[in-house]
Amino acid sequence: GLGIGPISYGFGQDAIAIGVNARGNETNSLAMDSFVRSNANNAIIIGSGFNGGSAFFANDVENSIMLGMNSAQPTLFLSPGDGTHPNHSGAVGINTKLIPNDYKLAVNGKIIAEELLVKNPGAWPPPDYVFEPGYHRMSLPELRVYIEERCHLPDVPDAQSMQREGIQVTEMIYLLLKKIEELTLYTLDQQEEIESLKARVGELSRKPR
């Protein structure tokens, strides 16, 4: 291996370490800048450790790339896309290298965007079936009893579940739309009942006393 800079060493076969206290410890590994460690085959790490070396910045994932400055966690982590980590092959981590299985992007922090488009909702079809003739919804008395017993709407996760498991955004949007559509039907039913009562009152007012 090749080491360029103060106490920088390429210990692995064909490894390269460039900078200050950089180590390329495995085959074909690359470590660049200061207080960095490339500890896996074909792993690349570029950046610097935390607080001048009090914590090293290290890449322990084969065939991956980590970028970061003054941190023990990567600002950007690109996981291998070669199938060696099939549950998150080709995934990206921002401020983290912990990417849950089957996810392509993990962000440790807040996200802001001007627009978000969700395609192929799959298991959550738009709830227009609420307006179909055969759709069954609770009566208002049944709904009142349900809410009094459970303190949340039917089909909507309770507060404890949300705090424990988080919120699946696509699912929640569809559930809220479903509740809006059900509320629309309840409102239409109530309006029909109001119109019927108004007509009945009109009939009674026209009768001679």
Steps between C-alpha positions, in 0.01 A plus 500: 500500500589868479502762773551869432515745790583497872429161662286392205532140383353272238509171688271303269594364160481785246361725776559876492507743794549872439500771766566513873460183706312325220483122465410275212475175691347260248537397135441781248390735778540876476521746792547872440540805727551480877426246775317267261494121475399282207439164667334293227590370155439752220374755753555873442498763772568871452481756779621554852445356843321681781669778695846458358521127551318440830278267294608342172280512191486140376341304217440134589269410207646325196459662157355818646583872510487733803549876500505722809678774685582528871270213587494133592187462281491550124340807348439281196509119485459306176441131564619239250279432202651162426261286704742438787248674725176396322258664746637846428701458181579834339352697792597846624544617858520866598651564842478126566627165377211310663257430218201279594438193287319558171543879511697701243542824695560565871533849641604579855342847520226711349410512131360794307376481142294714265305204369464126559342255258408149615446254216372143502325511839449124481319373807325835560260570212316834507191458722234596245338166586344692791253646249400164353144383584607189692744676731414456868577772753409526863189682605566815701390333826739209428777746422438685825531176700819403313665837571396499865648152548823542299570877475583483129319461168443157343788383275729777631794390720481608862744750651710230668550315171604819321751588772641147504508418129491838327262602221492347154426817304330346194278284718408793725410725205266234362345437841438872549349526150278203582380674817433822306291305249309326779445838668364633170245217491399564862455869415289419194284267709452770761414757233242262355351457845497878552321554168244233593440668837466842336242361257311340789501827694376680190213256465403541865515880477256500205237293678210701641498523876 
